Amino acid sequence: MRKKKGTRARERTRLAPRLSRARPPHPGRTLRKSISFFPSPPPRVQGSRLQLQRTTAIESHMELAVRAAAASCSSYPSFQRARVPRRSPGLPQLPARRVAVAAAIAVDPDIKTEQNDVSKTEVFACPVCYEPLIRKGPPGMNLSTIYRSGFKCLKCKKSFTSKDIFLDLTVTSGTKEYSELKPARTELFRSPLVSFLYERGWRQNFNRSGFPGRDEEFQMAQDYFQSVAGGILVDVSCGSGLFARKFATSGAYSSVIALDFSENMLRQCYDYIKQDDTPLNTNLALVRADISRLPFASCSIDAIHAGAAIHCWPSPSNAVAEISRVLRPGGVFVGTTFLSSPTNSGPFSAGALRPLRQIVGPVNSSYNFFTEGELEDLCRSCGLVNYSSKVQRSFIMFSGQKP
């Protein structure tokens, strides 16, 4: 039986929504939905190429880290702070701590100590080029930490280590064939016998010339150093550490450096430290150095003491100039010595015959003795101000300050 025409039209109208729902969606709509919810994976890269890219990125990070570390350790203005590039897509980003450690190891791989701390020292400098030394080892300014540390200059590549119980910061440190002979007054105190006798009768004989004695002389020096209490003190030409040990145990200074050119004097100082009540962990360091080539950065020291020493120096003018260089503004220099007298200088001790000593030479060829006016003139010519002195017979304690 045939359906009527109107009936067929009504059936098509009724089935139209079902057919529309059964149709597949538009291709463009499906693509947008897949992109928004299911990101497509990155293009495949062969294993060798991906490994090469990762290796190249790591090497670039390491190179930039080394350059940044070298730039921070150098004082040349041409070095600039290196920029760390952005992470390349698909490559790993190195953590900042790992980059810093890699740079520290790359700065100085030759120095091996128990710890891996690498830092630029605030005080010690290369005696050759005066650049700050890079220190690798445990921090601190005492005998044990200095002994376990290594020091190196990044400019001239010279390394310095502790020899026996002191740190050797002389220009000739590490030489194998070269040796030089110092003047007799310098070589005398390098003798093991003199080093042994220095505090066993040698220094006590100075009382005959007016030296007030160890305790009173120490207190006089402390009075001059009141303005720099809490800073770094260097006892140059310390001998057996007669005053360096007292400065260290006083607790008035953050660090005390006992400095002398004589190896045997420094060894004797170490023996006294073990015998006295001076703790080995006290902020006291033993350093071998030349007074005319102090291994310290400019303007890094607060106080310098030189007890009964200036008359033994080969060139007092060079030594005082070095002292002025390393003192900070406001730093204080205190020294004691024997004044020139007929006993030690003969007829050329003072007066009109004094200039003739440069022609005929000193009567005592081992030492140079000065007048009070000469010491004041020397300090002022080296840039020290506020000169003052205390005199007792042939003994003089004089002081100058860095402006």
Buried (B, 14 or more C-beta within 10 A) or exposed (E): EEEEEEEEEEEEEEEEEEEEEEEEEEEEEEEEEEEEEEEEEEEEEEEEEEEEBBEEBBEBBBEBBBBBBBBEBBEEEEBEEBEBEEEEEEBEEBEEEEBBBBBBBBBBEEBEBEEEEBBBBBBBBBBBEBBBBBBBBBEBBBBEBBBBBBBBBBBEEBBBBBBEBBBBBBBEBEEEEEEEEBBEBBEBBBEEEBBBBBBEEBBEEBEEBBBBEBEEBBEBBBEBBEEBBEBBBBBBBBBBBBBBBBBBBBEBBEBBBBBBBBBBBBBBBBBBBEEEEBEEEBBBBBBBBBBBBBBBBEEBBBBBBBBBBBBBBBEBEBBBBBBBBBBBEEBBBBBBBBBBBEEBBBEBBBEEEBEEBEEEEBBBEEBBBBBBEBBBEBBEEBBBEEBEBBEEEBBBBBBBBBE
